[in-house]
Amino acid sequence: MVIGLVAILLLVIIFAINTFRFTSKQLARVEPIEKIQLDDRCTQRFISAVQIPTLSYHDHIDTLAFQQLDTLFQKNYPLLYARMHFRAVNQFSHIYKWKGKDPSLKPVLLIGHTDVVPIENKEAWEEAPFSGKVKDGYIWGRGTLDDKINVVGLFEAATMLMQEEFVPMRDIYFAFGHDEEVGGHAGAKSIAKYFEKEGIQFEYVLDEGLVILKEALDGLEPPLAMIGIAEKGFTNLKLSINLEAGGHSAMPPAKTAIGMLSNAIANLSNQPFPARIDGATRGLLEYAGPEMTWLNRALFANLWATQSLIKNSLGKDAAAAALIRTTTAPTIFNSGIKDNILPSQAVATVNFRILPGETVQSVKERVENIIDNESIEITVDEGISSDPSPVSSTTSFGFMVLQKTLQETYPETVIAPGLVTAATDSRNYAPVSNDVYRFTPVCINRDDIKRIHGSNERISVDNYHDAIRFYKRLIENSAR
Ligand SMILES: [Zn+2]
């Protein structure tokens, strides 16, 4: 009895000490900067870019739309085109170089993409997707969040700095791909290859990615600005079964193609990949935790004891579950042609989003072990597969500059590293920088996130203006 009480007391003390020592990771002594005034003309320039339907397709490209966008940019940002060295890659992807004063400093690369995804259901839009209409303080249109905000935001910021006769200390590069939404082969992949060939290494790279999310976590009052320090990998495994004969459905054998393949899929769904709280997601809890209400703070400060509890709670929500494990999603299942014929073939595709620490190969091996059936052939779709990105540092110059700039321009937010569960162009840039970050400067809620690639994509005018302020400050802070 007494021993039990002592043990409980000891546990409470350890919890309390850890919670007490779980102090803020926000930068000390960073003051918010004054908001620069922006006029209606900069909003109009953004709208004119949104109105051009630079859609991405797998089999062709609308050269006219991309040509129009180029012409528009040259008209809207003449100073930038005059002062930055311009290079086209595969015609519609572009590199801009702003020469710095000190060639001994490593350059910085800020990237984005100019293409947008097609409109699935026009009727579902409240305002036409390429209208750029301003209503209730929002600019409506495909590409407002993904990803013209980043491209135009950078153009506006650089132009303002040039008007102030600002010259960066280090070289600042912009690179915008035109086919991110269909894999980035002609854009980001080719751009990254060019930098590699030229032997250019960047201090850090920033791409689109995570956002400033309102009501991000239970127990966290301020919006959470998440800087993606890693990105999950991606693969499709094709499971195929090819029996010598299917047979007649009146005399079915014990094992059928459909039965065996269904079994394999069921086994995969019943044995999810192990959950892990490490890397970027652990970083998220370590940065957000100290800013939360005391109960959550105590939970996150004592992961040694609370980890399984937290894993369980995260596992209940699909978006949160994707942060802690490699996900398994059966996406295609094909077999059979007639109701009274047993098919000899069945084919399924299972999509995996791979947590850093695992690889396409290790996923394949685990799947082979679980299915454990020699009749089922498992093949990797090599063309679209990618291993997870390396995990970038949270103590690098790049992360520090991003954190400082965020605290200066969005002082009401909490800043944390995070994991990107979707695929972005940034995965191509690992060879040219150790520190690749993924962040889009918009403050939105979960409902807004559904608009990206969905219907009614829009951005508030305030968000657009804040993005310009963020990029301007980021370039100033980076350029030193
Ligand atoms: Zn995008």
Residues whose N, C-alpha, C, O or C-beta is under 5 A from the ligand:
A	BS01	ZN	D146 D147 E208
